[in-house]
Every structure is written in C-alpha cells, then in structure tokens.
Amino acid sequence: MDSMTQSAVFRVTHKNKRFLSLMQILNKLVENFRRMRVSFALFILLLFCKVGFASGDWVAQGGRSAGMGLSSVAVSDFWSVNNNQAGMAFFDQTAAGIYFENRYLIKEMGSQSGAFTLKTQYGMFGASVVYSGDANYRTTKTGLAYARKFGNHFSAGIQLDYIATALGEDYGKRNNITFDAGVLVKVTEQLTFGAHTFNPMHVKLSEYNDERIPTTLNAGFGFAFSDKLLLTAEAYKNSELPMEFRSGLEYQLSQIAFARLGLSTNPGRYTFGFGLLMKKLTLDLSSSWHPQLGYSPQVSLQYSF
C-alpha cells in the first residue's frame, strides 16, 4: 500500500472514529435529556401540583371533561360515575367505558381507568377503577357508586372508595377507605348546578408526619345556550392547594360530532378535544397543554347497552 493510500485510509478511519465519538456523545445527551425531562416534570408537579395521589388529587375522568378544562361537576354523562356520582341519575343508561391519559407524554405519569354503570328501577349503580403510576409509585382507586333522582330536577349520589397506595418494594403499601358524594340540580332547562366532594373525612394516609389524604370540593354551573352550545364553569379546591378555576365550551358540529375547548388555573392549562357519538358507541379525544411541561393526550371510549 503506497503512502497516499495509507494516508487516505488514516483520514477515513480518523473521521469514522470522530463520527462514532460524536454519536456516543449525542446518545448520552439524549439519555440525559430524557432523565432531566422526567426530573423537571416531577419537580414542577411537586412544586405546583404535588403530583398524583400524594395530593389526593384524582382528576376528572373521560375525554369529554378533559377537553373542557376538566370541568365536570355540572355535567351529566357516563363519567359522572367518577366525577360527580349524582350525574349518573340523569345519564340513566347501562354502559361501560375506558379512559387513558399520557400525562406530559411521560409513561410513568400516565393513568388508566375503566367504569360501568347499571340502570335499575331503584336508581343508578356504578363501579370504577382508576390506576396511575408505575412500579416505583402507583395508586389504585376502586369505587362502588349509587345515584338516584328525587323528582325531575334534583339528584344525589355517593361512592364508597377503596384506595391502595404502593411506594416501591421497600416502603410497603397503604390501604384506605373513604367516600365521594355529590348533588346535581336542574335549576332551569338551561342552567344546571353541581357540587361534589371527595374524602370529606380527611382520612390518614400515614403515621409519619400525620400525612393525610386531602379533601377536595368542587362546585359549578353548566349553561346550555342552545341544543348545540354548552358552557361549564366551576371552582375546585384541594385542601392542600390553592383554589382552581375550570371552564369549558362544547359545540355540536353535526348530529354525531362535537368540538371542545377549555382552560384551568393552578396550574394554568389549555385544553381542546373532539367527540364522536356513533349510535351506542362514543369516542372522545382530547389533550391539555402546559406551558412548561407540554401536552397530555387523553382518549376515552364507551358503549351503551
């Protein structure tokens, strides 16, 4: 091999080594960025939201309310089985559904839920399971609910909750029992008022530092401007967090299609969504957007029997 060929081979080999080194550096940067992204998200949530069950903040379930700024207390639909049990009485259908959320596109912070409602001559019965977290920290809330109407304008509902909390393999598990309760009032044909509370007993979670599951209370209104346009607004209070305001709009685009917008405060989020009502099947797609943490897509699917 002549000197020119050797020189060319050396240059190519040197460039390949530099390229491989650059790729290794880039891979490390991507890996570190992913770790920083998770850490930053957890830091923000701990700072502003006290993420997940550590705050007892079981967010509203269902793609419809998720697209309407999480406002759900004055809405009567399938996911009232979790959001305000009194709404089940006006939903008045036997149905089953599932819901998924990928919060901030981080797998460890995702949640899944499933629910069932049963219409009977004695009122509405319901069951729901909400799971969030991963192997290192996970919470499961299982609920059995009942709701009924009292006349044509008022309903009340209650749910017994069994909550399991697990923190890794070394810190054990905690099991607690508490309840939800709510009311719904049809003030007029257009105006609806709802109120709901979770864990009003302020159940103790751990002996350490007298840690308790926070109490939540939300109340608000829904106003139907027409058969096609609905406005919702509510105040939401977690006993450990500042007051939160939630509001949303839903517009019926056609006989089967719905568009939704919403916002909420503390933390500030903007939401949007789209729904399809296909005879007995309902599909709701939505997402929220946080200025620092990004998007949280949600999807729910339900079937009425």
N, C-alpha and C positions, 0 to 999 in steps of 0.2 A: 504494500500500500504506500503510495507516494505521500509526500508531505502535505500536498494540497488536500488530498482525500482525508488524511488523518485530521487536518485542521477543520475540515467541514464536518466530519463525524464528531469531533470535540465540541464544535459550536452547537450542533443539533442536540447532542447529549446534554450539554450545559443548559440549553434552552428548555429541554424536557424536564430536567431537574428543577429548574426555576418554576416551570409551569406546575409541576407536581407540588412543590412547596407552596405556591400561591393557592392551589386548590385546597391543600390541607389547612391553610390559614383561613380561607373562606368558609370551609366546613366548620371550623372551630367557632368562627364569628357567628355563623347561622345557629349553631347549637347554643352558644352563649346568649344570642338574641332571644331564642325561644325560652330559655330559662329566665332571662330578665323580663320577658313579656309576662310570663306566669307570675313571677315575683312582684312585678309592678302592678299587675291586675289585683293580686291578693292584697298588696299594700293599700291601693286605692280603695278597694272594697272594705278592708278593715278600718280604714280611716273614715270613710264616708258612710258606709252601709253596714259595717260589722257583718260581713258576708254570711249568707245562708242561715243555718239554724242557730249559729252562735247568737244571732239576734232574735231568733224565733220568728223571722220574717218569711212566712210562707206566702210567696207572691201569688197573685191571681193566676188561675189555670185557664187554658183554652186560647186558641189563636185569635178569637174574636176580641176578647178583652185585652189581650197583649197588643193588638193593633190599635186599640183605643186608649192608649196611655195607662193601661192596667186598671182603668175604671170599670168596676163590675158590680158594685154593691146594689145598684138600682136596675140592673139588667136581669131579665128572666130568660135563661136559656139552659142548655144541658149542663154547662159547667157551673151552674149555681150550686150543684152538689158539693162543690168545694168553696166557691166564692161567697155565696150567701144562700144558705140552705132554704130560706123562705122562698126564693125564686123558683125552686123546683115545683111548688104548688101551681104556679101559673104556666110553667113549661108543660106539665101534665102529659108526659109521654114516657113510654118504656123505651130505653135507648142504652147504647154502650159506646164508649169512645176512648181514644188515646191521645196523648199530648206529649210533644218533645220540645225541649229548648236547649240550644247550644249557646250558653251564655258567654259572650265575648269571644266566641269561636275557640274556647278552651275546653277540652274534653272533660277535665277534672271538675269543671264547674257546671256541667250540664245537668239536666233533670228530666225525668220521665214520669208520666202519670197515666193511670187508667181509671175509669169510673163506669158505674152502671146505675141507672135509675129505673124504678119499677112503679108503674101506675096501678093503684088498687082503689077499691071503693072506700077504704079507710084513710086515704091520703097517699102521698108520695114517699117511697122509701129509696134510699140511695146508698151506695158504697163507693169508696175511692181509696186509691193508694198513690202516694207521691214519694218518689225516690230521688235523691240528689247526692252528688259527691262521687268519691271513688274509694279504693281500698284503704287509703290513709285516713279519710274522714268522710263518713256517709251518714245520712239521716233518712228515715222512712216514717212517713205519717200514714196511718191506716184509719179510715173513718167510716162509721155507720151513721146514716142520717135519716131524718124523718121530717116531713113538712106537710102542712095542710092549710086549706083556705078556711077563713071564717067570714062567710059572706062572699060577695063578689069583688070586694075592694081591699081586703086585708089577708095576709098570710104570715105564718110564723114557722120557723124551722130550727132544728137543733141537731148537733152531730157529736157523737162520742168519739174521741181521738185516742189512739194508741201510738205513741211516738218512741221509736228506737233510735238511739244515737251511738255511733261507734267511732272511736278515735284511735286508729291504728290497731296493732296487735298487743301493744304493751300497756295501753291505758284503759282497756276494758270497754264496757258498754253501759248505757243507761237506758232504762225503760220508764216511760211516764204515761200517765193517763190524764187527759183534760177534756175540754169540750169547746165547740163553737155554738153560737146562737145568732139568729138574725130575724128581722121582720121586713116586710115589704108592704107598702101602702099605695094603692092606685088612687091618688088624690083626685085626679080627673081623668078623662080619656087620654089626655096628652101628657100629664105630669105624674111621675112615679117617684116615691121616696123609699130609700132603703137604708138599713143600718145593720151592722154585723160586728161581732166581737169574737176574738179567738183567745183562749186561755185567760178568762177573767179572774181565775183563782191565783194566777201568778205562780204556777207550780215550780217547785225547786228542782233544778237540774243536777246540781252537785253540792256537796257539803263544803267544798273548797270555796272560800270567799263568799259563801251563801249565794252561789250562782243560780239564777232562776230563768225559766223560760219567759221571755217578755210577753206582756199582754198587748194585743193590737185591737184597735177600734177604728172602724171607718163608717162614714155616713155620707149620703149624697142624693142627687136627683138625676132623673132621666127625663128629657123633654122631647116629645115627638112633634116636630114642626108639621110633619105630614106623614103619609104612609111610607115615604121614601127617605126622610131625613130624621136622624136621631142624634141628639146632643146629650152627653153624660158629663157630670162633674161631681167630684167627691173629695172629701178631706180624709186623710189616712194618718193614724197616729200609732207608732210603735212606742211602747213605754220607755225605750232606751234611746230613741232617735227623735230628731226634730219633726214637726208636722210636715206632712207631704200633701201636695195638691195634685190631683189627677183629672184629666179631662180628655174626651174623645168625641169624634164625629163618625157617623156611619151613614153612607148614602147608597141607596139601592139603584144600581146602574141599569138593571133589567130584572126580569122575573126571577132569574137564578143567580145574578152576580151582585156583589156588594164591595164597595171601596171604603177604607177606614183610615183615619188619621188621629193622632193623639200626642199628648205630652204629659210629663210628670216632673215634679221637682224633688230635690234632696234624695238622690242625685238627679240632676237635670237629664232627661232623656226625651228623645223624639221617637215616635212610633208610627208605623204605617202597616197596612195589611189589605188582604183581598180575600173574599169568601165566595164559595160556590154552593148553592143549595140545589142538589140534584135528586128530587123526589125524597127518598128516605135517607140519602147519603149527604153529609155536609163536610166540606173541606175548607179549612181556614188556614191561610198562610200569612205570616206577619214577621216583623223584625223591629227591634228597637235600636237606637243609635246613641251611644255615649260619647261625648267629645274627646275623652282621653282613651277609653277602652275599646271603642269601635262598635261593631254590630253584634246583635244577639238574635239570630233567626229562630222562629218558632213555627210549629205546624201542629194542627190537631185534626182529627178525623173522627166522625161519629156516625152511628147508624141508628135510625129509629125503627122500631119493630111495629 
